Amino acid sequence: MQEGEWLYAIARTYGVSPDAIIAANNLQPPYTVYPGQKLIIPTP
């Protein structure tokens, strides 16, 4: 796994951009997402 790979996979799964998920969740660089973390997924 590379940095950010999880976030991009989540975005692709839900048909939204990674930037939309980042903005909806106020994530800060390096945009780390942890197992079990709850994210807001914006409507595509």
Buried (B, 14 or more C-beta within 10 A) or exposed (E): EEEBEBBBEBBEEBEBBBEBBBEBBEBEEEBEBEEEEEBEBBEE
